Amino acid sequence: MSTIFLRVDKKSLGYNVTQVDAFLAAARRAYDQPDLHDDELDADTGAVESVDEIAAGTETGTAMPATTHDEPGTADRAAAMYTLVAKQPEADETGTGMRLTAEEIRHTAFAMHKGGYSPDQVDAALERLEDAFAARERDQATRAGGEEAWMAEAQGAIEVIIGRLSRPPGTRFARTSILAVGYKRVDVDRLANKLVKYFRDGRVLTVAEVRTSVFRPERGGYREAQVDLVLDSAVDVMLAVR
């Protein structure tokens, strides 16, 4: 059982302990195992912290706020993540190379049960782990293909994102029917304007601001899945180029 996270009281809902512990075990296997270039990486950046240190926030001493923008299908993602971490030992034994990625961590969700781990602490740990995995993925990609190729790919993604988010307000994403609820268009458009200024003009915007964005519900609003997909892409690029 993890000693990283506090548990809520027995009558309150927290994250499923078994699922969180299984996720941490999979994260350790994916991140803490050295690869062929770790000696070179350590020489350049210092010793690599462990998943437990990152999850506990010992590298910063602070915890980031929990992710709060709406995402559909939380129960399905929880089941999918539990399946993923359950298969990890088999992948290690068979050499299939099954590994967690920063994107998968971003979409990780856990079932709720009484007396579970503190959601605020676990959510903050997930954000720190996503950052750490994204940094490692960039290191590995630049070693394989070079910094210029990595940045060229990131620039291509930026152009696609700007193209989408620069459309006229109210038309940036597909809309639900008038009888269905989606994200309130003015809320999404406000964040879209900030992202365009960030990517095009270098205006200040943090990854946490995008992660924790909250959109009010609205009939005939933007389709949630499409908005979430573009925001995920924006976070990927922000982590890649910072």
C-alpha positions as CSV (number, residue, x, y, z in Angstrom):
1,M,0.0,0.0,0.0
2,S,1.2,3.5,-0.8
3,T,2.6,5.6,2.0
4,I,2.7,8.7,-0.3
5,F,-1.0,9.7,0.0
6,L,-3.2,10.4,2.9
7,R,-6.5,8.7,3.1
8,V,-9.9,10.4,3.6
9,D,-12.0,9.4,6.6
10,K,-13.9,6.1,6.5
11,K,-17.2,7.8,5.6
12,S,-15.8,10.0,2.8
13,L,-15.1,9.1,-0.8
14,G,-11.6,8.8,-2.0
15,Y,-9.8,7.2,-4.9
16,N,-9.7,3.4,-5.0
17,V,-6.6,2.3,-3.1
18,T,-6.0,-0.8,-5.2
19,Q,-6.2,1.1,-8.5
20,V,-3.9,3.9,-7.3
21,D,-1.3,1.5,-6.0
22,A,-1.4,-0.5,-9.2
23,F,-0.9,2.7,-11.2
24,L,2.1,3.7,-9.1
25,A,3.6,0.3,-9.6
26,A,3.2,0.6,-13.3
27,A,4.6,4.1,-13.3
28,R,7.7,2.9,-11.4
29,R,8.3,0.2,-13.9
30,A,7.9,2.6,-16.8
31,Y,10.0,5.5,-15.3
32,D,12.4,4.3,-12.7
33,Q,14.0,1.6,-14.8
34,P,17.2,3.0,-16.5
35,D,17.5,2.9,-20.2
36,L,20.7,2.8,-22.3
37,H,21.2,6.6,-22.1
38,D,20.5,7.2,-18.4
39,D,24.2,7.6,-17.6
40,E,24.4,10.4,-20.2
41,L,21.2,12.0,-19.0
42,D,22.3,12.0,-15.4
43,A,25.6,13.6,-16.3
44,D,23.8,16.4,-18.0
45,T,20.9,17.0,-15.6
46,G,21.8,15.4,-12.3
47,A,20.3,12.3,-10.7
48,V,16.8,11.4,-11.9
49,E,14.2,11.4,-9.2
50,S,12.0,8.4,-8.6
51,V,8.3,8.1,-9.3
52,D,7.7,8.1,-5.5
53,E,9.6,11.3,-5.0
54,I,7.8,13.0,-7.9
55,A,4.4,11.8,-6.8
56,A,5.1,13.0,-3.2
57,G,6.1,16.4,-4.5
58,T,9.4,16.3,-2.8
59,E,11.1,17.9,-5.7
60,T,9.0,21.1,-5.3
61,G,7.6,20.9,-1.8
62,T,4.2,21.9,-3.1
63,A,1.2,20.3,-4.7
64,M,-0.6,21.5,-7.8
65,P,-4.4,21.9,-7.8
66,A,-6.6,19.1,-9.0
67,T,-7.7,19.0,-12.6
68,T,-11.2,20.4,-12.8
69,H,-12.3,20.8,-16.4
70,D,-15.1,18.4,-17.3
71,E,-14.2,15.1,-19.1
72,P,-16.8,12.5,-20.0
73,G,-16.4,8.8,-19.4
74,T,-14.5,8.8,-16.1
75,A,-15.7,5.4,-15.1
76,D,-14.7,3.9,-18.4
77,R,-11.2,5.4,-18.2
78,A,-10.8,4.1,-14.7
79,A,-11.6,0.6,-15.9
80,A,-9.2,1.1,-18.8
81,M,-6.3,2.3,-16.7
82,Y,-6.8,-0.6,-14.2
83,T,-6.7,-3.0,-17.1
84,L,-3.5,-1.3,-18.3
85,V,-1.6,-1.5,-15.0
86,A,-2.8,-5.1,-14.5
87,K,-1.2,-6.1,-17.8
88,Q,2.1,-4.4,-17.1
89,P,3.8,-7.3,-15.3
90,E,3.0,-9.6,-18.2
91,A,4.4,-7.0,-20.7
92,D,7.6,-6.9,-18.7
93,E,8.0,-10.7,-18.7
94,T,7.2,-11.0,-22.4
95,G,9.3,-8.0,-23.6
96,T,6.4,-6.4,-25.4
97,G,7.5,-3.0,-24.1
98,M,4.1,-1.8,-22.8
99,R,4.8,1.5,-21.1
100,L,2.8,4.4,-19.6
101,T,3.1,7.8,-21.5
102,A,2.5,11.3,-20.4
103,E,-0.8,11.3,-22.5
104,E,-2.0,8.2,-20.8
105,I,-1.3,9.7,-17.4
106,R,-3.3,12.8,-18.3
107,H,-6.3,10.6,-18.9
108,T,-5.9,8.4,-15.9
109,A,-8.9,8.1,-13.6
110,F,-9.8,6.0,-10.6
111,A,-13.0,4.7,-9.1
112,M,-14.2,6.2,-5.9
113,H,-14.8,4.3,-2.6
114,K,-15.1,5.2,1.0
115,G,-11.8,5.7,2.9
116,G,-9.8,5.9,-0.2
117,Y,-6.8,8.1,-1.0
118,S,-7.2,11.9,-1.0
119,P,-8.3,12.9,-4.6
120,D,-6.5,16.3,-4.3
121,Q,-3.2,14.7,-3.4
122,V,-3.5,12.0,-6.1
123,D,-4.5,14.5,-8.8
124,A,-1.6,16.7,-8.0
125,A,0.7,13.7,-8.2
126,L,-0.7,12.8,-11.6
127,E,0.1,16.3,-12.9
128,R,3.7,16.1,-11.6
129,L,4.1,12.6,-13.1
130,E,2.8,13.8,-16.5
131,D,5.3,16.6,-16.5
132,A,8.2,14.2,-15.6
133,F,7.1,11.6,-18.2
134,A,6.8,14.3,-20.9
135,A,10.3,15.6,-20.1
136,R,11.7,12.1,-20.4
137,E,9.8,11.5,-23.7
138,R,11.3,14.6,-25.1
139,D,14.8,13.6,-24.0
140,Q,14.4,10.2,-25.7
141,A,12.9,11.7,-28.9
142,T,15.7,14.3,-29.2
143,R,18.4,11.7,-28.7
144,A,16.8,9.6,-31.4
145,G,15.9,12.3,-34.0
146,G,17.6,15.4,-32.9
147,E,16.4,18.7,-31.3
148,E,15.6,20.3,-34.7
149,A,13.3,17.4,-35.8
150,W,11.5,17.5,-32.4
151,M,10.9,21.3,-32.6
152,A,9.8,21.0,-36.2
153,E,7.2,18.5,-35.2
154,A,6.1,20.7,-32.3
155,Q,5.9,23.7,-34.6
156,G,3.7,21.8,-37.0
157,A,1.3,20.9,-34.1
158,I,1.3,24.6,-33.0
159,E,0.2,25.7,-36.5
160,V,-2.7,23.2,-36.5
161,I,-3.8,24.3,-33.0
162,I,-3.6,28.0,-34.0
163,G,-5.6,27.3,-37.2
164,R,-8.4,25.7,-35.2
165,L,-8.5,28.2,-32.4
166,S,-8.3,31.3,-34.7
167,R,-11.7,30.6,-36.2
168,P,-14.4,33.2,-35.5
169,P,-15.9,33.0,-31.9
170,G,-18.8,30.5,-31.7
171,T,-17.5,28.5,-34.6
172,R,-14.3,27.0,-33.4
173,F,-15.7,23.6,-32.6
174,A,-18.6,21.5,-33.7
175,R,-21.8,22.1,-31.6
176,T,-24.2,19.8,-29.9
177,S,-27.9,19.8,-30.9
178,I,-30.1,22.4,-29.2
179,L,-31.4,19.6,-26.9
180,A,-28.0,18.4,-25.9
181,V,-25.5,20.0,-23.4
182,G,-22.0,20.9,-24.4
183,Y,-19.3,23.3,-23.2
184,K,-20.4,27.0,-23.0
185,R,-19.0,28.5,-26.2
186,V,-17.9,31.9,-24.6
187,D,-15.9,30.0,-21.9
188,V,-14.1,27.9,-24.5
189,D,-13.5,30.9,-26.8
190,R,-12.0,32.8,-23.9
191,L,-9.4,30.1,-23.3
192,A,-8.9,29.7,-27.1
193,N,-7.9,33.4,-27.3
194,K,-5.4,32.9,-24.5
195,L,-3.9,29.9,-26.2
196,V,-3.5,31.7,-29.6
197,K,-1.8,34.6,-27.9
198,Y,0.5,32.1,-26.0
199,F,1.6,30.2,-29.1
200,R,1.7,33.2,-31.5
201,D,2.7,36.1,-29.4
202,G,4.4,34.5,-26.4
203,R,1.9,35.7,-23.9
204,V,2.1,34.1,-20.4
205,L,-0.1,31.0,-19.9
206,T,0.7,28.0,-17.7
207,V,0.0,24.4,-18.3
208,A,-1.9,24.4,-15.0
209,E,-4.3,27.1,-16.3
210,V,-5.2,24.9,-19.3
211,R,-5.4,21.7,-17.2
212,T,-7.7,23.3,-14.7
213,S,-9.9,25.2,-17.1
214,V,-13.6,24.9,-16.2
215,F,-16.4,25.3,-18.8
216,R,-20.0,25.9,-17.9
217,P,-22.7,23.7,-19.5
218,E,-24.8,25.1,-22.3
219,R,-27.4,23.6,-24.6
220,G,-26.1,23.7,-28.1
221,G,-22.6,24.3,-26.8
222,Y,-19.3,23.0,-28.2
223,R,-18.9,19.2,-28.3
224,E,-16.9,18.2,-25.2
225,A,-14.9,15.5,-26.8
226,Q,-13.6,17.7,-29.6
227,V,-12.7,20.5,-27.2
228,D,-10.9,18.1,-24.9
229,L,-8.9,16.6,-27.8
230,V,-7.6,20.0,-28.9
231,L,-6.8,21.1,-25.3
232,D,-4.9,17.8,-24.8
233,S,-2.9,18.6,-27.9
234,A,-2.2,22.1,-26.6
235,V,-0.9,20.7,-23.3
236,D,1.3,18.2,-25.2
237,V,2.9,21.0,-27.1
238,M,3.3,23.3,-24.1
239,L,5.1,20.5,-22.2
240,A,7.3,19.8,-25.3
241,V,8.6,23.3,-25.9
242,R,8.9,24.8,-22.5
